[in-house]
Amino acid sequence: MEHVKAYLYDSRGKDEEIDIESADVARLGDQQLLWINITRVDGELLHEAVEKIGIKGLPRPHGRYDECSPDVERYDEFFRFSVDSVLQKDGGGIESCRVRFLVGKNYVVIMHDGQLGYFDEFRQREKGESKIGDLGAESFVATLLDVSLVTYFKAMDDLEKRVDKLDEEVLKKDVDTDKFLERMVALRRETSNLRRWLMPQREVYYALARADFHQIAQSDSAEQYRTLSQHFEAAVDAIEHARETVISVFELYATKSSHLTNVLVQRLTFFTLVLGSIAVIAGILGMNFKAGIFDLEYGFWIAVAGLFAVGLGLTIVARFKRWI
């Protein structure tokens, strides 16, 4: 079947990709695990795939598969839920990808749009004869969920690197206000998206870790899900910290802008003082009285040089006092 991959993990035999036609959940042993990966969100494709591996009467969700919100549905023989992962775009930026899980005894079915890099990395990392077959389906799902959470941490690491770079630019050189605000809006939007994608999943992670969730509570994976809930809260805290970090960049820019404004006002005030001092002296020389300087051949240039010397002297004093 196109868009459907089946992987059989067998701790006593060989880990291999198999034809879904040959898969049957009824024949799976305790040391075997079947992973079905569907790379297109299509309800009919999902139901066709699960029927081929021996799962009959899978209830349809309330609403379309591509509109289902993160939630947990429990049944006698299996349970299903969905979570949002983070994908890094090739041209920069991030987007969310909803992954739907169907989990039963010794099998896990996931459905999502396109290829997920972290699933591919997981497959590449587990080459050879692994011991994944010894894991129950619940433990395997906990591993996949933990890998999904890592995508949020990676996205936040990338965001913090860009924030640090913007911090350095603000401190080292003048930043164009329009470009700065544009980058700030992008960072703020990205942080909000991460929070908006992650927070609705809290109910899923908490439900899986509760004692009344018998499929997990009665397996060997209960402790894993409690640890997973802690990892989820760590991701939430990291996003909140990232939001504060983004805001701190704007505060830094505002502080620098305020400082530059104060310096400009200080320099304008000094410039006004110099011009005022020169104007006072020029005004005195322009009064209608007899003075010897007016009889000198170069009296005008002497007066101009004197005014220049006053301005230069005031500037030297101001620089020495660090006024400008």
C-alpha positions as CSV (number, residue, x, y, z in Angstrom):
1,M,0.0,0.0,0.0
2,E,1.3,3.5,-0.9
3,H,2.0,5.8,2.0
4,V,2.0,2.8,4.4
5,K,5.1,1.2,5.9
6,A,5.2,-1.7,8.3
7,Y,8.1,-2.6,10.6
8,L,8.4,-5.7,12.6
9,Y,10.7,-5.7,15.6
10,D,11.5,-9.2,16.9
11,S,14.0,-9.5,19.8
12,R,14.4,-13.3,19.1
13,G,14.6,-12.9,15.3
14,K,15.2,-10.2,12.7
15,D,14.1,-6.6,12.7
16,E,12.8,-5.8,9.2
17,E,10.4,-3.8,7.1
18,I,7.6,-6.1,6.0
19,D,4.7,-6.1,3.6
20,I,1.6,-5.0,5.5
21,E,-0.3,-7.9,3.7
22,S,1.8,-10.4,5.7
23,A,1.2,-8.6,9.1
24,D,-1.3,-10.0,11.6
25,V,-1.6,-8.7,15.1
26,A,-3.2,-11.9,16.3
27,R,0.0,-13.8,15.6
28,L,2.4,-11.4,17.3
29,G,4.3,-12.8,20.2
30,D,5.3,-11.1,23.5
31,Q,8.8,-10.4,22.1
32,Q,7.5,-8.9,18.9
33,L,6.3,-5.4,18.1
34,L,4.6,-4.2,14.9
35,W,4.9,-0.5,13.9
36,I,2.7,0.8,11.1
37,N,3.7,4.2,9.8
38,I,1.1,6.0,7.5
39,T,2.4,9.1,5.9
40,R,-0.9,10.6,4.7
41,V,-3.8,11.7,6.8
42,D,-6.6,9.7,5.3
43,G,-9.3,8.0,7.3
44,E,-10.1,5.4,4.6
45,L,-6.4,4.6,4.3
46,L,-6.1,4.1,8.0
47,H,-9.1,1.8,8.3
48,E,-7.9,-0.2,5.3
49,A,-4.5,-0.6,6.8
50,V,-5.7,-1.7,10.3
51,E,-8.1,-4.2,8.8
52,K,-5.3,-5.8,6.8
53,I,-3.4,-6.4,10.1
54,G,-6.4,-7.9,11.8
55,I,-8.0,-5.0,13.7
56,K,-11.8,-5.0,13.0
57,G,-14.4,-2.4,13.8
58,L,-12.2,0.6,14.5
59,P,-14.6,3.4,15.6
60,R,-14.3,6.6,13.6
61,P,-13.5,9.8,15.5
62,H,-16.0,12.6,16.0
63,G,-15.2,14.8,13.0
64,R,-12.6,14.5,10.3
65,Y,-9.2,13.0,11.0
66,D,-7.4,16.1,9.9
67,E,-9.5,18.2,12.3
68,C,-9.2,16.1,15.5
69,S,-7.8,17.9,18.5
70,P,-5.4,16.2,20.9
71,D,-7.4,13.9,23.0
72,V,-7.4,10.3,24.3
73,E,-10.0,7.7,23.5
74,R,-9.9,4.4,25.3
75,Y,-11.4,1.1,24.2
76,D,-11.2,-2.4,25.5
77,E,-8.4,-3.7,23.2
78,F,-6.7,-0.4,22.2
79,F,-6.5,3.3,22.8
80,R,-5.8,6.2,20.5
81,F,-4.8,9.9,20.7
82,S,-3.0,12.6,18.8
83,V,-0.1,15.1,19.5
84,D,1.5,17.9,17.6
85,S,5.2,17.8,16.7
86,V,7.4,20.6,15.4
87,L,8.9,20.5,12.0
88,Q,11.8,22.8,10.8
89,K,11.1,24.3,7.4
90,D,13.8,24.2,4.8
91,G,13.7,28.0,4.3
92,G,13.6,28.7,8.0
93,G,10.7,28.9,10.5
94,I,8.6,26.1,12.0
95,E,5.3,24.4,11.4
96,S,3.3,21.9,13.4
97,C,2.5,18.3,12.3
98,R,-0.3,16.4,14.0
99,V,0.6,12.7,14.7
100,R,-2.3,10.3,15.4
101,F,-1.5,7.1,17.4
102,L,-3.4,3.9,17.6
103,V,-2.0,1.6,20.3
104,G,-2.9,-2.0,21.1
105,K,-1.2,-5.2,22.3
106,N,2.2,-5.5,20.5
107,Y,1.3,-3.0,17.8
108,V,1.4,0.8,17.2
109,V,-0.1,2.6,14.3
110,I,0.7,6.2,13.6
111,M,-0.7,8.5,10.9
112,H,0.6,11.9,9.8
113,D,1.2,14.0,6.7
114,G,4.6,13.6,5.0
115,Q,7.9,12.3,6.3
116,L,8.8,13.2,9.9
117,G,12.6,13.6,10.3
118,Y,12.7,12.4,13.9
119,F,10.9,9.2,13.1
120,D,13.4,8.6,10.2
121,E,16.3,9.3,12.6
122,F,14.8,6.9,15.1
123,R,14.6,4.2,12.4
124,Q,18.2,4.9,11.2
125,R,19.5,4.8,14.8
126,E,17.9,1.4,15.5
127,K,19.6,-0.5,12.7
128,G,20.6,-4.1,13.2
129,E,19.1,-6.5,15.7
130,S,17.6,-4.2,18.4
131,K,15.8,-5.1,21.5
132,I,12.7,-3.0,20.7
133,G,10.7,-6.2,20.3
134,D,11.1,-6.7,24.1
135,L,9.3,-3.4,24.6
136,G,5.6,-3.4,25.1
137,A,3.6,-1.1,22.7
138,E,3.0,1.3,25.6
139,S,6.8,1.7,26.2
140,F,7.5,2.1,22.5
141,V,4.8,4.9,22.3
142,A,6.4,6.6,25.4
143,T,9.7,6.6,23.5
144,L,8.1,8.1,20.4
145,L,6.3,10.8,22.5
146,D,9.6,11.7,24.2
147,V,11.2,12.0,20.7
148,S,8.3,14.3,19.7
149,L,8.9,16.5,22.8
150,V,12.5,16.8,21.7
151,T,11.4,18.6,18.6
152,Y,10.1,21.5,20.8
153,F,13.4,21.7,22.6
154,K,15.3,21.8,19.3
155,A,13.0,24.6,18.1
156,M,13.5,26.6,21.3
157,D,17.3,26.1,21.0
158,D,17.2,27.5,17.5
159,L,15.0,30.4,18.7
160,E,17.4,31.2,21.6
161,K,20.3,31.3,19.2
162,R,18.5,33.9,17.1
163,V,17.6,35.9,20.2
164,D,21.3,35.9,21.3
165,K,22.4,37.0,17.8
166,L,19.8,39.9,18.0
167,D,21.0,40.8,21.5
168,E,24.6,41.2,20.2
169,E,23.4,43.3,17.3
170,V,21.5,45.6,19.6
171,L,24.5,46.1,21.9
172,K,27.2,46.4,19.2
173,K,25.6,48.6,16.5
174,D,22.6,50.6,15.6
175,V,19.7,48.5,14.4
176,D,17.1,49.7,12.0
177,T,13.9,50.1,13.9
178,D,11.6,48.7,11.2
179,K,13.8,45.6,10.7
180,F,14.2,45.1,14.4
181,L,10.4,45.2,15.0
182,E,9.9,42.8,12.1
183,R,12.3,40.3,13.6
184,M,10.8,40.7,17.0
185,V,7.3,40.0,15.6
186,A,8.6,36.9,13.9
187,L,10.3,35.6,17.2
188,R,7.2,36.5,19.2
189,R,4.9,34.7,16.7
190,E,7.2,31.6,16.8
191,T,7.1,31.5,20.6
192,S,3.4,31.8,20.6
193,N,3.0,29.1,18.1
194,L,5.1,26.7,20.1
195,R,3.0,27.4,23.2
196,R,-0.3,27.1,21.2
197,W,0.8,23.7,19.8
198,L,2.1,22.3,23.0
199,M,-0.4,23.4,25.7
200,P,-3.5,21.5,24.4
201,Q,-1.5,18.3,24.7
202,R,-1.3,18.5,28.5
203,E,-4.5,16.6,28.9
204,V,-3.1,13.8,26.7
205,Y,0.1,13.4,28.7
206,Y,-1.7,13.6,32.0
207,A,-4.3,11.1,30.9
208,L,-1.7,8.6,29.9
209,A,0.1,8.9,33.2
210,R,-3.0,8.5,35.4
211,A,-3.5,5.4,37.5
212,D,-6.9,4.7,36.0
213,F,-5.5,4.3,32.5
214,H,-5.4,0.5,32.8
215,Q,-3.6,-0.2,29.5
216,I,-0.6,1.7,30.8
217,A,-1.0,1.2,34.6
218,Q,-1.1,-2.6,34.2
219,S,2.1,-2.6,32.0
220,D,5.7,-2.0,32.8
221,S,5.6,1.5,31.3
222,A,3.8,3.4,34.1
223,E,7.0,5.0,35.4
224,Q,8.0,6.0,31.9
225,Y,4.8,8.0,31.5
226,R,5.3,9.7,34.8
227,T,8.7,10.7,33.6
228,L,7.2,11.7,30.3
229,S,4.8,14.1,32.1
230,Q,7.8,15.7,33.8
231,H,9.5,16.1,30.4
232,F,6.3,17.7,29.1
233,E,6.3,20.2,32.0
234,A,9.9,21.0,31.3
235,A,9.0,21.8,27.7
236,V,6.2,24.1,28.9
237,D,8.7,25.9,31.3
238,A,11.2,26.2,28.5
239,I,8.6,27.9,26.3
240,E,7.6,30.3,29.0
241,H,11.3,31.1,29.5
242,A,11.7,31.6,25.7
243,R,8.8,34.1,25.8
244,E,10.5,36.1,28.6
245,T,13.8,36.0,26.7
246,V,12.1,37.4,23.5
247,I,10.5,40.2,25.6
248,S,13.9,40.9,27.2
249,V,15.3,41.7,23.8
250,F,12.7,44.4,23.3
251,E,13.4,45.8,26.8
252,L,17.1,45.8,25.9
253,Y,16.4,47.7,22.7
254,A,14.1,50.2,24.5
255,T,16.9,50.7,27.2
256,K,19.5,51.4,24.5
257,S,17.1,53.7,22.6
258,S,16.4,55.6,25.8
259,H,20.2,55.9,26.5
260,L,20.9,57.1,22.9
261,T,18.0,59.7,23.3
262,N,19.5,60.9,26.6
263,V,23.0,61.2,24.9
264,L,21.5,63.2,22.0
265,V,19.6,65.5,24.3
266,Q,22.8,66.0,26.4
267,R,24.8,66.9,23.3
268,L,22.1,69.2,22.0
269,T,22.0,71.0,25.3
270,F,25.8,71.4,25.2
271,F,25.6,72.7,21.6
272,T,23.0,75.2,22.7
273,L,25.2,76.3,25.6
274,V,28.2,76.8,23.3
275,L,26.1,78.8,20.8
276,G,24.5,80.8,23.6
277,S,27.9,81.7,25.0
278,I,29.2,82.8,21.6
279,A,26.0,84.7,21.0
280,V,26.4,86.6,24.3
281,I,30.0,87.6,23.5
282,A,29.0,88.6,20.0
283,G,26.1,90.6,21.4
284,I,28.4,92.5,23.8
285,L,30.8,93.3,20.9
286,G,27.8,94.6,18.9
287,M,26.8,97.1,21.5
288,N,27.1,100.8,20.6
289,F,30.3,101.7,22.6
290,K,33.8,102.7,21.7
291,A,36.4,99.9,22.2
292,G,40.1,99.7,21.1
293,I,39.5,96.4,19.2
294,F,37.4,98.2,16.7
295,D,40.4,100.3,15.7
296,L,42.6,97.3,15.0
297,E,43.3,96.4,11.4
298,Y,42.3,92.7,12.0
299,G,39.8,93.3,14.8
300,F,37.1,91.3,13.1
301,W,39.2,88.2,12.7
302,I,40.5,88.6,16.2
303,A,36.9,88.6,17.5
304,V,36.1,85.5,15.3
305,A,39.2,83.7,16.6
306,G,38.2,84.6,20.2
307,L,34.7,83.2,19.7
308,F,36.1,80.0,18.2
309,A,38.6,79.7,21.1
310,V,35.7,80.0,23.6
311,G,33.7,77.3,21.8
312,L,36.8,75.0,21.6
313,G,37.6,75.6,25.3
314,L,34.1,74.7,26.3
315,T,34.2,71.5,24.2
316,I,37.5,70.5,25.7
317,V,36.1,71.0,29.3
318,A,33.0,69.0,28.4
319,R,35.0,66.1,27.0
320,F,37.2,66.1,30.1
321,K,34.1,66.1,32.3
322,R,32.5,63.4,30.1
323,W,29.5,65.6,29.4
324,I,29.6,64.7,25.7
